[in-house]
């Protein structure tokens, strides 16, 4: 069951299931780019994909429980500012942090309000 998303400023007309929201964004959002595990070179980040929907950036991150996990779990992050996505993807000014560090710095605080 897909719920209609009326406002993506982290407020919803009703509570939304995270799986439904994730599927909705993958289906209806515009794909921007994806970083694979080879690029990320991380023991816990498997894949990070950005979508745009209704002028907002959504990130779907596949996160491993450990470096040997071959079935990472997907999480969705809402309303990422474009500058944050750019800083995550390319590194901020004088930012030599790893992708894992940059994920914590620029993306993780935007986890969607869903259940």
Secondary structure, DSSP 8 states (H G I E B T S, - for coil): --------SS--SS---HHHHHHHHHHHSEEEEEE-HHHH--SSEEEEEEEEETTEEEEEEEE-SSTT-SS-EEEEEEEE-HHHHHHHHH--TT----HHHHHHHHTGGGB-S--
